[in-house]
């Protein structure tokens, strides 16, 4: 009898180890994941300046604000280099630049409207 008692805890421990080994690993967060506020400043052309919010998850960029007016999609590399397309009213602007831990900057172009400028970003939450 005593032998069967000691084998139960060992079996339970082995079962837990098997379950832990087969459980999916937690998704690692990319270093730039979170909500970002982006200011689009105009250097050339008659486009208006805008503030938009973008969300980054696992290095993928998407628009975080009101759907329909602005769209955003792109990617952030491991070292913070990014390329993104920002759409508005059926037209698309392109942007590239660099993010750091809490902020970022770069340039954008909106050829269909003859506008270009720079953007500044600030992380709102991780």
N, C-alpha and C positions, 0 to 999 in steps of 0.2 A: 504494500500500500504506500509506504513512504516513497518508494521509487516513482510511483505515478504522480504523486503530489509535486515532486521536484520537476517532473517533465512538463507539467502544465505551464508553469511560469516561463520555462525555456521556449516552449512552443509559442506562447503569447509574444515573447520578445522577438522570436524569429518572424512571426507574422507581422509585427509592427515594422521591423526592418525591411521586409519585403514590400510592404505598403509604402513606406517612406521612399524607398528606392524607385518605385514605379510612379510616384506622384510627379506631376509636371513641375519643373523648376519655375520659380517666380520670374516673370518677365523683367529683364534688366531695364532700368530707365536709361534713356539716352540723356546725355548731359545738358541738352537744351530743351528738354520737354517742359511744357507748361504753357501758361497764357502770356502773350506778349502784346503790348500796345505799340502800334507803329504809326509814326507821323510821316506823311508823305509831303515833302516840301517841293515846290515848283521852282526850278531855275530857268527854264525856257518854255515858252508857250503860254496858252491861256487856260490851262487846266486849273481847277481849284485845288487847294490844299485840303487834305483829308486826314482824319485819324481813324484807323481801323484796328481791330483786334484779330490776332492770329493765334491759333492753337497748334502746338507742336507735340506730337506723340510718336515715340519711337523714331524720331527724325523726320516724320512726315508732317508737312505743313497743311493746315486747313484754315478756313475763315471761321472765326468764333462769334461773329456778330449776327446781325439780321440777315437771314438768307434772302437771296434774290437780287439785291442791289450789287453787293460785292461778292466775288468768289476769290478764293486763293488756293493754290495747290503748288506743292514743290517739295524740296528735300533739303535737309541740313546734314552736312557731313560730320564725321567724328571730330573734326577740328574747328567746327563752327562755320565753315564756308557754306553759303546757301545760294540756291537758285529757285525762284518762285515766279509763277504767273498770277497776276491779279486781274480779274475780269470785272468789268462794269458796263452795264447797258449793252451787252453783246460784244464789246470790244475788249482787247486784252493788252495789258502792260506787262513788261518783264522787269524783273529786279534781280540783282545779285548783291552780295556783300558778305559781311562777316559778323558773327555773333560771338560775344564773350559770355561769361557766366550770367551777368545781369543786364547787359545792354548790347546794342549792335548798330551798325550803320552800313550804308551802301548807296547804290544808285539805282534809278529806275528809268524806263523809257516807255512812252506811250505813242508809238509812231503814227497810229491812225488819227491822233489829234495833234500831232506835232509838238508834243510836250515831253519834257524830261526833268529830272531833278534828283534829289537825294532823299533817303529815308533814314529815320532814327528810330530805334526800337528800345523798349524798356520792358524787362520781365516783370509781370504782375504777380505770378504765382508759379510755383514749381509743381 
